[in-house]
Amino acid sequence: MALKATVKSIEPNIADLANGWLRSYGLDYKLEQESLNTEIDTALNDYFSKNGGVGGNRPDAKLLLQDKALSYYPILIEYKGYKDKLVKLNSSGQVDNKNSKNEPNFKNINSYAVNGAVHYANALLHHTSYTDIIAIGMTGYKDDNGKIHYSIGVYYVSKSNFGVGQKVGEYSDFSFLKKENFDDFIEKIKNLQLSQDEIDKLKEQREKEIDASLVKLNNDIYQNEKGLGENDRVYLVAASIIATLGIPGKVAPLEKSELKSSSEEGNTDGDIIVRKIKAFLNEKKLPKEKKELIVRTLQNTLTTENINRVENGESQLKRVFTKIVDDLGIYYKIGLTTDFTGKLFNEMYGWLGFSQDKLNDVVLTPAYVAKLLVKLARVNKDSYVWDFATGSAGLLVAAMNEMLIDAKNTITSPDELAMKAAHIKAEQLLGLELLPSVYMLAVLNMILMGDGSSNILNKDSLRDFDGKYGYGTKADFPADAFVLNPPYSAPGNGMNFVEKALGMMHKGYAAIIIQSSAGSGKATEYNKCILKKNTLLASIKMPIDLFIGKSSVQTYVYVFRVGEAHQLDDVVKFIDFSNDGYTRTNRKKASNNLKDTDRAKERYAELIDLVRFGKSKLSIYTEDEYYEGTIDPENGADWNQSAPIDTKPTLADFKKTVSEYLAWEVSNLLKNTNLEDDRLGK
């Protein structure tokens, strides 16, 4: 019996052919073992390898090319030598480098040329200052006549596509890399557009990865790094991220290799990180008092003796810094407009031993609920939004994202759009947070989002806040949108914050998420006071498991129109949103504890329309879940109503009852007849 011949790889032939092209174009390319530059070499070495280990990533060829704007683009090339090994895509048409658990799919990364090249490109996104990389895969085979057939895949991997990569076009050689063709090629990649839907899907995908990375990081620090208090952990993460962000052309990101674990006075790892943070904050032009507050807070942790003590040639600070950069680096470098530190914060608090009541006060709003509140408060590019219990600034991040999307959709001049975006971040957002560790996360979050941190204030919003901007101008903040998830242990379950904020506004809308008892008796006096100047538009019952694993209280969302007293006949929309389409679990090791199992996105969109336009927008929901009624502004405890159950029988009910009765009578009659027949038969 003849044995089937094993197909041999022709990778050497493919490499020879392609490298020959590069030589003919006069390009300075480097082969697998050669160095391109220290930054790129270190990144490839630090990143997990194609086989799942650490280090040892070596593209078959690599180049560093410059366009006419003098920007550098790393080009990473991977060769294979089999017929169908160019690229493996997933069901969404993306390069399939992640498995169902959002872990690297090393089988694909190893076997397919493009997948390997995109993997290398992500190493550079994660560990270098380069944000635009070209990943090229090439494979081929010999036919029966010995002729080589080959195929090429060219992908653009960038912070703008969250490192997933976009196909650039079809190419039959590498001549697009020639000096005379390269600018046109770069122009082409700059014009690659992702739709908003694609962007949302990619963000969702990356956010799942963030969750997995945060669990891993916190497990590691919690179990292996002793002597770090809860605030220390928060400050270390904030400090590490600020130190490694960098500002192009001004402040170089701090590299792991720069921490020498020296015990020399003024040159410890903590001193080095503090200097980098100061340089970063100086370039960000933060107000002096704010900068000093941030540095002072972080310095207290970074310069302690224990964390800088050198053991086995390494300080605990360097070890923790390395873990943070390795696990999280890529997520803030690719500019995810998500509540990044909110996820971080919730994950960290999962390890802390709070009592249940205390824990309720540090539960942050899930990103999709934050987006809902922002939409209900009718936020747009011209809104001025504030939050009186900011937490890690998740609600303000959601507001900022909504404002920037609106600006992008309505402003056609790039210059005007850039000015508007800067104005939104600097002047149209204001947040107040009392707890120093939480405040630090809020500042970090807004810095990561492009710096809307200017007016995040470390103040008591009830006692110390006078309604004015925190820094620079002392003008009143012209708030016309208010979003809030208050601490429920505060008076009136937190309605005291609502009364204060709405009392300082003259117009606009407000959306708050709060414990249900705030609307049914716990906050009666606050509510009556609020309704003297504001109208309750909607009362929305939220799913009981919305904060699963953190808190089990029933919450409601209340929506207000600001500046108009509530009249006795004003219609309030009462909506039972208990089924929002999501299924939630609370499993520590689950890759995703939130699953869209019944049109969740459509349900949230319908809810927003129902609050804005009324019952004509009912589609998924029915009149059993939507009810228009009234409240008594002098009551204050009648905000949580539901659709009344109609007990009056209809004609249909009567007919149904009669038919059921007749069926029962006939059934009995037949039974009796059968019994009579049986007896007679005997």
Phi, psi and omega per residue, in radians:
M1 nan 2.261 -3.108
A2 -1.345 2.332 3.079
L3 -1.406 2.489 3.122
K4 -1.212 2.253 -3.125
A5 -1.193 2.371 3.085
T6 -1.371 2.320 3.118
V7 -1.265 2.207 -3.123
K8 -1.620 2.503 3.087
S9 -1.219 2.434 3.044
I10 -1.895 0.529 -3.121
E11 -0.936 -0.734 3.120
P12 -1.019 -0.659 3.128
N13 -1.159 -0.725 3.140
I14 -1.114 -0.795 3.137
A15 -1.078 -0.730 -3.126
D16 -1.100 -0.772 -3.139
L17 -1.085 -0.894 -3.057
A18 -1.210 -0.740 3.121
N19 -1.135 -0.531 3.057
G20 -1.074 -0.719 3.075
W21 -1.046 -0.846 -3.097
L22 -1.032 -0.701 3.104
R23 -1.090 -0.760 -3.089
S24 -1.154 -0.426 3.114
Y25 -1.487 -0.060 -3.131
G26 1.263 0.499 -3.098
L27 -1.613 2.472 -3.125
D28 -1.531 1.419 -3.120
Y29 -1.674 2.721 3.129
K30 -2.054 2.493 3.130
L31 -1.553 3.141 -2.981
E32 -0.780 -0.887 -3.030
Q33 -1.536 -0.134 -3.034
E34 -1.490 2.743 -3.109
S35 -1.577 2.396 3.058
L36 -1.680 -1.021 2.875
N37 -2.762 2.893 -3.003
T38 -1.063 -0.721 -3.091
E39 -1.082 -0.806 -3.124
I40 -1.217 -0.751 3.137
D41 -1.028 -0.781 -3.118
T42 -1.117 -0.734 -3.124
A43 -1.078 -0.811 -3.131
L44 -1.106 -0.612 -3.121
N45 -1.295 -0.591 -3.091
D46 -1.381 -0.448 -3.048
Y47 -1.316 2.680 3.140
F48 -1.131 2.449 -3.028
S49 -1.326 2.980 -3.114
K50 -1.087 -0.395 -3.109
N51 -1.652 0.003 3.087
G52 1.765 -0.069 3.073
G53 -1.521 -2.873 3.104
V54 -1.894 2.401 3.042
G55 1.341 3.087 3.059
G56 1.371 0.425 3.058
N57 -1.419 2.092 -3.114
R58 -2.341 1.719 3.046
P59 -1.060 2.652 -3.117
D60 -1.164 -0.564 3.062
A61 -2.611 2.655 -3.133
K62 -2.640 2.579 3.123
L63 -2.449 2.861 3.014
L64 -2.277 1.895 -3.068
L65 -1.951 2.656 -3.102
Q66 -2.048 2.419 3.083
D67 -1.664 -3.058 -3.060
K68 -1.154 -0.391 3.108
A69 -1.492 0.115 3.128
L70 1.178 0.341 3.046
S71 -1.471 2.474 -3.134
Y72 -1.643 2.455 3.101
Y73 -2.236 1.965 3.011
P74 -1.206 2.407 3.081
I75 -2.043 2.076 -3.112
L76 -2.016 2.212 -3.018
I77 -2.126 2.325 3.110
E78 -2.176 2.293 -3.141
Y79 -1.879 2.530 2.951
K80 -2.295 2.979 -3.063
G81 -2.318 0.592 3.116
Y82 -2.225 2.824 -2.999
K83 -1.070 -0.849 -2.981
D84 -1.969 0.658 -3.051
K85 -2.019 0.620 3.126
L86 -1.390 -1.001 -3.071
V87 -2.641 2.509 3.039
K88 -2.027 2.074 -3.133
L89 -1.842 2.708 3.057
N90 -1.586 -3.069 -3.059
S91 -1.127 -0.329 3.121
S92 -1.609 0.046 3.136
G93 1.437 0.207 3.113
Q94 -1.671 2.742 3.050
V95 -1.033 2.131 -2.933
D96 -1.521 1.329 -3.112
N97 -1.842 0.116 3.120
K98 -2.242 2.466 3.086
N99 -1.555 -3.044 -3.066
S100 -1.120 -0.360 3.115
K101 -1.630 0.191 -3.109
N102 1.074 0.533 3.033
E103 -1.816 2.765 -3.137
P104 -1.022 2.328 3.096
N105 -1.604 1.500 -3.001
F106 -1.134 -0.440 3.111
K107 -1.073 -0.838 3.133
N108 -1.217 -0.723 -3.123
I109 -1.047 -0.641 -3.125
N110 -1.338 -0.611 -2.932
S111 -1.630 -0.445 -3.021
Y112 -1.993 2.387 -3.026
A113 -1.072 -0.896 -3.114
V114 -1.124 -0.729 -3.125
N115 -1.042 -0.717 3.100
G116 -1.124 -0.766 -3.123
A117 -1.133 -0.693 3.119
V118 -1.165 -0.644 3.072
H119 -1.042 -0.809 3.104
Y120 -1.081 -0.691 -3.125
A121 -1.085 -0.643 3.103
N122 -1.166 -0.516 3.054
A123 -1.062 -0.698 -3.138
L124 -1.263 -0.680 3.074
L125 -1.047 -0.697 -3.056
H126 -1.268 -0.774 -2.903
H127 -2.008 0.081 3.129
T128 -2.279 3.122 3.105
S129 -1.533 -0.066 3.130
Y130 -1.309 2.298 -3.123
T131 -2.040 -0.048 3.126
D132 -2.334 2.002 -3.020
I133 -2.283 2.513 3.084
I134 -1.827 2.132 3.126
A135 -1.894 2.160 -3.102
I136 -2.119 2.285 3.027
G137 -2.049 2.526 3.092
M138 -2.539 2.355 3.096
T139 -2.498 2.973 3.132
G140 -3.026 -3.112 -3.131
Y141 -2.702 2.888 3.066
K142 -1.792 2.378 3.073
D143 -1.444 -3.049 -3.065
D144 -1.087 -0.381 -3.139
N145 -1.645 0.080 3.120
G146 1.462 0.131 3.136
K147 -1.451 2.407 -3.127
I148 -1.482 2.254 2.995
H149 -1.999 2.369 -3.083
Y150 -2.404 2.826 3.062
S151 -2.438 2.623 -3.041
I152 -2.211 2.405 3.045
G153 -2.126 2.194 -3.115
V154 -2.069 2.088 -3.060
Y155 -2.202 2.508 3.104
Y156 -1.768 2.072 -3.107
V157 -2.004 2.116 -2.949
S158 -2.641 2.897 3.031
K159 -1.124 -0.469 -3.107
S160 -1.239 -0.446 3.057
N161 -1.939 0.399 3.033
F162 1.007 0.467 3.063
G163 1.374 0.003 -3.129
V164 -1.325 -0.626 3.074
G165 1.710 2.531 3.086
Q166 -2.231 2.436 3.077
K167 -1.225 2.347 -3.080
V168 -1.530 -0.726 -3.102
G169 2.972 -2.973 3.117
E170 -1.721 2.317 -3.128
Y171 -2.387 2.463 -3.141
S172 -1.860 -0.100 3.011
D173 -2.735 -3.004 -3.089
F174 -1.760 0.337 -3.029
S175 -1.176 -0.228 3.050
F176 -1.144 -0.264 3.114
L177 -1.527 -0.200 3.129
K178 -1.014 2.563 -3.083
K179 -0.897 -0.777 -3.072
E180 -1.287 -0.258 -3.129
N181 -1.862 -0.228 -2.933
F182 -1.169 -0.679 -3.134
D183 -1.091 -0.696 3.098
D184 -1.115 -0.678 3.122
F185 -1.103 -0.780 3.130
I186 -1.107 -0.678 3.085
E187 -1.032 -0.698 -3.134
K188 -1.128 -0.763 -3.115
I189 -1.217 -0.514 3.110
K190 -1.195 -0.417 -3.131
N191 -1.611 0.003 3.070
L192 -1.181 2.203 -3.076
Q193 -2.053 2.408 2.974
L194 -1.774 2.427 3.062
S195 -1.276 2.823 3.119
Q196 -1.037 -0.613 3.132
D197 -1.142 -0.748 3.112
E198 -1.121 -0.744 3.127
I199 -1.043 -0.793 -3.133
D200 -1.069 -0.726 -3.133
K201 -1.146 -0.743 -3.141
L202 -1.149 -0.697 3.108
K203 -1.086 -0.746 3.138
E204 -1.052 -0.742 -3.141
Q205 -1.098 -0.832 -3.125
R206 -1.148 -0.596 -3.131
E207 -1.144 -0.605 3.073
K208 -1.118 -0.682 3.112
E209 -1.134 -0.702 3.121
I210 -1.006 -0.802 -3.141
D211 -0.967 -0.821 -3.119
A212 -1.108 -0.731 -3.127
S213 -1.161 -0.674 -3.132
L214 -1.161 -0.717 3.102
V215 -1.043 -0.794 -3.136
K216 -1.075 -0.816 -3.111
L217 -1.097 -0.833 -3.099
N218 -1.163 -0.654 3.033
N219 -0.965 -0.849 -3.076
D220 -1.082 -0.890 -3.098
I221 -1.170 -0.726 -3.098
Y222 -1.101 -0.744 -3.048
Q223 -1.482 -0.580 -2.949
N224 -1.919 -0.279 -3.092
E225 -1.924 1.715 -3.064
K226 -1.451 2.733 3.031
G227 1.458 0.109 3.128
L228 -1.786 2.029 3.094
G229 -1.252 2.987 -3.080
E230 -1.070 -0.723 3.118
N231 -1.166 -0.668 3.112
D232 -0.974 -0.755 -3.110
R233 -1.106 -0.755 3.117
V234 -1.073 -0.807 -3.097
Y235 -1.170 -0.623 3.131
L236 -1.140 -0.715 3.106
V237 -1.129 -0.826 3.141
A238 -1.030 -0.818 -3.102
A239 -1.114 -0.767 -3.109
S240 -1.092 -0.741 -3.107
I241 -1.200 -0.787 3.128
I242 -1.058 -0.718 -3.102
A243 -1.165 -0.474 -3.088
T244 -1.776 0.015 3.123
L245 -1.221 -0.869 -3.117
G246 1.238 2.825 3.039
I247 -2.300 2.023 -3.041
P248 -0.860 2.217 3.084
G249 1.372 -0.116 -3.067
K250 -2.136 -0.957 -3.095
V251 -2.241 2.053 3.141
A252 -1.300 2.440 3.083
P253 -1.059 2.483 3.103
L254 -1.224 2.209 3.117
E255 -1.634 2.636 3.130
K256 -1.012 -0.615 -3.080
S257 -1.189 -0.291 -3.127
E258 -1.360 -0.296 3.077
L259 -1.497 1.915 -3.010
K260 -1.679 -0.021 -3.085
S261 0.906 0.847 3.126
S262 -1.569 2.606 3.075
S263 -1.750 0.112 3.135
E264 -1.139 2.333 -3.101
E265 -1.053 2.302 3.135
G266 1.456 -0.069 -3.087
N267 -2.327 0.423 3.068
T268 -1.252 2.965 3.101
D269 -1.032 -0.671 3.118
G270 -1.105 -0.736 3.123
D271 -1.075 -0.715 -3.111
I272 -1.129 -0.762 3.141
I273 -1.144 -0.733 3.130
V274 -1.055 -0.741 3.130
R275 -1.070 -0.715 -3.130
K276 -1.168 -0.701 3.126
I277 -1.114 -0.730 3.115
K278 -1.069 -0.771 -3.136
A279 -1.081 -0.727 -3.138
F280 -1.110 -0.849 -3.087
L281 -1.175 -0.584 3.080
N282 -1.071 -0.790 -3.124
E283 -1.197 -0.471 3.134
K284 -1.334 -0.110 3.112
K285 0.997 0.696 3.090
L286 -1.265 2.596 3.082
P287 -0.978 2.547 -3.026
K288 -0.969 -0.837 -3.084
E289 -1.101 -0.666 -3.111
K290 -1.195 -0.755 -3.139
K291 -1.065 -0.780 -3.127
E292 -1.117 -0.663 3.116
L293 -1.108 -0.780 -3.131
I294 -1.110 -0.864 -3.107
V295 -1.069 -0.789 -3.116
R296 -1.045 -0.768 -3.100
T297 -1.138 -0.801 -3.098
L298 -1.259 -0.631 -3.100
Q299 -1.059 -0.631 -3.129
N300 -0.986 -0.631 3.108
T301 -1.480 -0.769 -2.989
L302 -1.176 -0.475 -3.039
T303 -1.833 0.157 3.112
T304 -1.142 2.644 -3.055
E305 -1.127 -0.777 -3.052
N306 -1.022 -0.789 -3.028
I307 -1.270 -0.359 3.129
N308 -1.743 -0.047 3.138
R309 -1.122 2.321 -3.057
V310 -1.611 2.122 3.044
E311 -2.245 2.280 -3.098
N312 0.921 0.683 3.044
G313 1.358 0.153 -3.078
E314 -2.528 2.421 3.065
S315 -1.516 2.743 3.070
Q316 -1.071 -0.615 -3.132
L317 -1.074 -0.780 3.130
K318 -1.112 -0.704 -3.105
R319 -1.097 -0.801 -3.132
V320 -1.189 -0.738 3.103
F321 -0.985 -0.778 -3.131
T322 -1.097 -0.759 3.129
K323 -1.073 -0.759 -3.100
I324 -1.118 -0.830 -3.116
V325 -1.125 -0.739 -3.112
D326 -1.184 -0.655 -3.079
D327 -1.472 -0.581 -2.978
L328 -2.002 -0.261 -2.987
G329 -0.767 -0.872 -3.024
I330 -1.129 -0.535 -2.998
Y331 -1.249 -0.627 3.088
Y332 -1.542 -0.367 3.103
K333 -1.275 -0.521 -3.132
I334 -1.521 0.118 2.972
G335 1.184 0.765 3.102
L336 -1.170 2.112 3.103
T337 -1.483 1.156 3.140
T338 -2.230 2.900 3.102
D339 -1.335 1.255 -3.018
F340 -1.034 -0.942 -3.080
T341 -1.291 -0.317 3.032
G342 -1.102 -0.782 3.089
K343 -1.078 -0.768 -3.132
L344 -1.033 -0.814 -3.097
F345 -1.085 -0.855 -3.137
N346 -1.069 -0.702 -3.138
E347 -1.122 -0.763 -3.137
M348 -1.122 -0.738 -3.117
Y349 -1.196 -0.325 3.064
G350 -1.092 -0.394 -3.112
W351 -1.584 -0.124 -2.985
L352 -1.634 2.612 -3.048
G353 -1.592 0.969 3.087
F354 -1.325 2.682 2.923
S355 -1.280 2.856 -3.051
Q356 -1.041 -0.748 -3.126
D357 -1.090 -0.755 -3.127
K358 -1.157 -0.698 -3.103
L359 -1.074 -0.672 3.132
N360 -0.973 -0.529 -3.054
D361 -1.373 -0.213 -3.140
V362 -2.026 0.310 3.112
V363 -1.427 2.210 -3.094
L364 -1.673 2.751 -3.075
T365 -1.326 2.206 3.059
P366 -0.990 2.593 -3.025
A367 -0.999 -0.683 -3.086
Y368 -1.251 -0.483 3.065
V369 -1.329 -0.657 3.071
A370 -1.023 -0.760 3.135
K371 -1.108 -0.683 3.103
L372 -1.056 -0.834 -3.122
L373 -1.054 -0.722 -3.139
V374 -1.098 -0.739 3.121
K375 -1.159 -0.714 -3.135
L376 -1.170 -0.493 3.097
A377 -1.478 0.107 3.052
R378 0.984 0.774 -3.121
V379 -1.273 2.352 3.031
N380 -2.422 -3.050 -3.023
K381 -1.056 -0.387 -3.091
D382 -1.770 0.095 -3.118
S383 -1.257 2.697 2.951
Y384 -2.066 1.927 -2.935
V385 -1.924 2.353 3.011
W386 -2.337 2.798 -3.083
D387 -2.456 2.156 -3.035
F388 -1.580 -0.035 3.052
A389 -2.525 1.351 -2.816
T390 -1.187 -0.506 -3.056
G391 1.059 -2.296 3.131
S392 -1.623 0.288 3.060
A393 1.351 0.359 3.140
G394 -1.005 -0.713 -3.137
L395 -1.209 -0.661 3.118
L396 -1.237 -0.619 3.057
V397 -1.074 -0.791 3.129
A398 -1.069 -0.719 3.118
A399 -1.124 -0.770 -3.129
M400 -1.078 -0.762 3.116
N401 -1.037 -0.775 -3.128
E402 -1.101 -0.716 -3.139
M403 -1.153 -0.722 -3.124
L404 -1.208 -0.666 3.098
I405 -1.110 -0.757 3.128
D406 -1.100 -0.732 3.125
A407 -1.091 -0.774 -3.134
K408 -1.078 -0.640 -3.096
N409 -1.374 -0.308 -3.016
T410 -2.077 -0.244 -3.130
I411 -1.887 2.152 -3.041
T412 -1.697 -0.276 3.127
S413 -1.533 2.126 3.129
P414 -1.001 -0.694 3.135
D415 -1.119 -0.801 -3.125
E416 -1.115 -0.684 3.138
L417 -1.115 -0.755 3.131
A418 -1.083 -0.720 3.126
M419 -1.154 -0.716 -3.141
K420 -1.134 -0.758 -3.139
A421 -1.051 -0.746 3.127
A422 -1.126 -0.688 -3.135
H423 -1.168 -0.710 3.105
I424 -1.000 -0.852 -3.059
K425 -1.211 -0.648 -3.036
A426 -1.496 -0.558 -2.927
E427 -2.268 -0.145 -3.027
Q428 -1.906 0.183 3.138
L429 -2.317 2.423 3.079
L430 -2.540 2.303 3.136
G431 -2.356 2.598 3.130
L432 -2.169 2.295 3.111
E433 -2.511 2.243 -3.042
L434 -1.494 -0.730 -3.060
L435 -1.252 2.152 -3.050
P436 -1.011 -0.744 -3.098
S437 -1.176 -0.641 3.126
V438 -1.252 -0.701 3.098
Y439 -1.000 -0.724 -3.117
M440 -1.095 -0.654 3.089
L441 -1.173 -0.672 3.126
A442 -1.098 -0.773 3.117
V443 -1.077 -0.809 3.139
L444 -1.042 -0.785 -3.112
N445 -1.019 -0.794 -3.099
M446 -1.272 -0.527 3.028
I447 -1.131 -0.768 3.122
L448 -1.079 -0.567 -3.103
M449 -1.449 0.220 3.082
G450 1.807 0.197 3.045
D451 1.314 1.274 2.884
G452 -1.759 0.452 -3.020
S453 -1.434 -0.108 -3.004
S454 -0.893 -0.761 -3.052
N455 -2.006 0.668 2.917
I456 -1.626 2.009 -2.975
L457 -1.938 2.391 3.088
N458 -1.555 1.286 -3.046
K459 -2.421 2.792 2.995
D460 -1.444 1.949 -3.033
S461 -1.145 -0.411 -3.105
L462 -1.491 -0.605 -3.029
R463 -1.808 -0.665 -2.930
D464 -1.864 -0.071 -2.993
F465 -1.761 2.253 -3.090
D466 -1.879 0.198 3.077
G467 1.510 0.108 -3.090
K468 -1.793 2.819 3.017
Y469 -0.964 2.604 -3.079
G470 -1.363 -0.619 -3.029
Y471 -2.371 2.791 3.117
G472 1.275 -2.076 -3.127
T473 -1.100 2.577 3.102
K474 -1.822 0.418 3.131
A475 -1.270 2.806 3.036
D476 -1.180 2.457 3.053
F477 -1.343 2.082 -3.013
P478 -1.428 1.056 -3.025
A479 -1.058 2.306 3.015
D480 -2.311 0.180 3.027
A481 -2.563 2.302 -3.098
F482 -2.239 2.206 3.069
V483 -2.197 2.534 -3.022
L484 -2.786 2.408 2.854
N485 -2.231 1.610 -2.963
P486 -1.405 2.888 2.975
P487 -1.192 2.167 -3.011
Y488 -1.304 -0.197 3.124
S489 -1.451 -0.132 3.128
A490 -1.225 2.821 3.124
P491 -0.912 2.386 -3.129
G492 1.151 0.520 -3.081
N493 1.042 0.239 -3.120
G494 1.940 0.003 3.118
M495 -1.200 -0.263 3.056
N496 -1.087 -0.626 3.077
F497 -1.127 -0.701 -3.111
V498 -1.143 -0.785 3.135
E499 -1.039 -0.770 -3.111
K500 -1.130 -0.848 -3.065
A501 -1.139 -0.848 -3.095
L502 -1.161 -0.513 3.104
G503 -1.181 -0.323 -3.139
M504 -1.762 0.069 -3.141
M505 -1.892 2.721 -3.137
H506 -1.983 -0.368 -3.106
K507 -2.773 3.040 3.050
G508 1.865 -2.735 -3.057
Y509 -2.404 2.765 3.115
A510 -2.419 2.501 3.053
A511 -2.374 2.175 -3.109
I512 -2.261 2.579 3.011
I513 -1.978 2.265 -2.938
I514 -2.660 2.817 3.110
Q515 -1.061 2.450 -3.017
S516 -1.026 -0.584 -3.082
S517 -1.126 -0.279 3.080
A518 -1.098 -0.483 -3.117
G519 -1.740 0.000 -3.060
S520 -2.225 0.378 3.027
G521 2.450 -0.385 -3.085
K522 -1.371 -0.266 -3.035
A523 -2.352 0.570 -3.001
T524 -0.912 -0.873 -3.061
E525 -1.174 -0.736 3.092
Y526 -1.045 -0.772 -3.077
N527 -1.110 -0.758 3.139
K528 -1.083 -0.690 3.138
C529 -1.153 -0.765 3.138
I530 -1.033 -0.751 -3.051
L531 -1.269 -0.174 3.075
K532 -1.212 -0.405 -3.099
K533 -2.239 -0.022 -3.062
N534 -2.467 2.684 -3.106
T535 -1.874 2.275 3.019
L536 -1.403 2.027 -3.120
L537 -1.585 -0.671 -3.048
A538 -2.644 2.586 3.055
S539 -2.240 2.039 -2.976
I540 -2.076 2.085 3.091
K541 -1.420 2.093 -3.076
M542 -1.619 2.848 3.125
P543 -1.014 2.472 -3.097
I544 -1.141 -0.491 -3.078
D545 -1.737 0.409 -3.080
L546 -0.981 -0.684 -3.105
F547 -1.910 0.663 -3.049
I548 -0.906 2.370 3.131
G549 1.539 -0.336 3.140
K550 -1.956 -0.665 -3.072
S551 -2.844 2.652 -3.120
S552 -2.131 0.441 -3.124
V553 -1.386 2.600 3.029
Q554 -1.337 2.253 -3.141
T555 -2.038 2.730 3.035
Y556 -2.229 2.661 2.943
V557 -1.877 2.235 3.059
Y558 -1.948 2.358 -3.126
V559 -2.050 2.304 -3.089
F560 -2.152 2.590 2.830
R561 -1.712 2.233 -3.013
V562 -1.542 2.425 2.977
G563 1.623 0.074 3.085
E564 -2.241 2.138 -3.120
A565 -1.087 2.509 3.137
H566 -1.336 2.184 3.125
Q567 -1.644 2.723 -3.118
L568 -0.985 -0.606 -3.084
D569 -1.673 0.076 3.089
D570 -1.096 2.301 -3.120
V571 -1.411 2.267 3.049
V572 -1.898 2.356 3.107
K573 -1.601 1.988 3.098
F574 -1.727 2.088 -3.034
I575 -2.201 2.213 3.058
D576 -1.603 1.809 -3.076
F577 -1.845 0.448 -3.088
S578 -0.986 -0.651 3.064
N579 -1.733 1.714 -3.111
D580 -1.733 0.114 3.083
G581 1.622 -0.157 3.127
Y582 -1.739 2.517 2.964
T583 -1.913 2.209 -3.077
R584 -1.983 2.474 3.025
T585 -2.253 2.996 3.138
N586 -2.344 1.063 -3.131
R587 -1.826 2.177 -3.065
K588 -0.976 -0.685 -3.024
K589 -1.693 0.060 -3.112
A590 -1.207 2.477 3.122
S591 -1.324 -0.392 3.141
N592 -2.667 1.967 -3.124
N593 -1.625 0.088 -3.140
L594 -2.289 1.982 -3.109
K595 -2.142 2.336 3.065
D596 -1.394 1.790 -3.061
T597 -1.899 -0.143 -3.131
D598 -2.725 1.205 3.021
R599 0.960 0.821 -3.072
A600 -1.035 -0.820 -3.094
K601 -1.064 -0.717 3.128
E602 -1.149 -0.647 3.135
R603 -1.142 -0.730 3.121
Y604 -1.139 -0.693 3.114
A605 -1.115 -0.709 3.136
E606 -1.154 -0.676 3.124
L607 -1.036 -0.797 3.140
I608 -1.063 -0.733 3.124
D609 -1.164 -0.682 3.140
L610 -1.087 -0.757 3.141
V611 -1.146 -0.656 -3.073
R612 -1.394 -0.771 -2.939
F613 -2.012 -0.255 3.085
G614 1.663 -2.931 -2.911
K615 -1.137 -0.281 3.103
S616 -1.089 -0.299 -3.118
K617 -1.621 0.077 3.103
L618 -1.111 2.231 3.114
S619 -2.466 -1.180 3.092
I620 -1.313 -0.738 -3.123
Y621 -1.471 2.813 -3.103
T622 -2.109 3.105 3.138
E623 -1.231 -0.176 3.018
D624 -1.212 -0.460 -3.085
E625 -1.880 -0.085 -3.120
Y626 -2.230 2.182 -3.056
Y627 -2.481 2.274 3.078
E628 -1.790 2.105 -3.109
G629 -2.501 -2.901 -3.141
T630 -2.256 2.814 3.042
I631 -2.198 2.856 3.066
D632 -1.696 1.991 -3.107
P633 -1.031 -0.328 3.139
E634 -1.636 0.065 -3.126
N635 -1.618 -1.082 3.092
G636 1.435 -0.045 -3.129
A637 -2.237 0.320 -3.075
D638 -2.061 0.608 -3.047
W639 -1.551 -0.238 -3.028
N640 -1.892 1.100 -3.094
Q641 -1.590 2.829 3.047
S642 -2.331 2.887 -3.103
A643 -0.998 2.240 3.141
P644 -1.148 2.525 3.110
I645 -1.530 2.148 -3.097
D646 -1.398 1.965 -3.105
T647 -1.649 -0.096 -3.135
K648 -1.306 2.150 -3.092
P649 -1.214 2.492 3.087
T650 -1.683 2.996 3.075
L651 -1.037 -0.668 3.134
A652 -1.087 -0.743 3.100
D653 -1.037 -0.752 -3.127
F654 -1.075 -0.823 -3.141
K655 -1.055 -0.743 -3.125
K656 -1.087 -0.754 -3.129
T657 -1.128 -0.775 3.139
V658 -1.090 -0.779 -3.103
S659 -1.132 -0.673 3.110
E660 -1.123 -0.697 3.137
Y661 -1.136 -0.786 3.139
L662 -1.085 -0.716 3.116
A663 -1.057 -0.714 3.129
W664 -1.133 -0.755 3.133
E665 -1.055 -0.828 -3.120
V666 -1.082 -0.747 -3.139
S667 -1.039 -0.788 3.125
N668 -1.103 -0.746 -3.140
L669 -1.030 -0.792 -3.138
L670 -1.119 -0.702 3.136
K671 -1.077 -0.800 -3.129
N672 -1.106 -0.702 3.117
T673 -1.071 -0.761 -3.141
N674 -1.096 -0.679 3.127
L675 -1.124 -0.753 3.114
E676 -1.033 -0.793 -3.130
D677 -1.051 -0.734 -3.119
D678 -1.085 -0.737 -3.099
R679 -1.162 -0.756 -3.130
L680 -1.101 -0.646 -3.112
G681 -1.127 -0.487 -3.132
K682 -1.352 nan nan
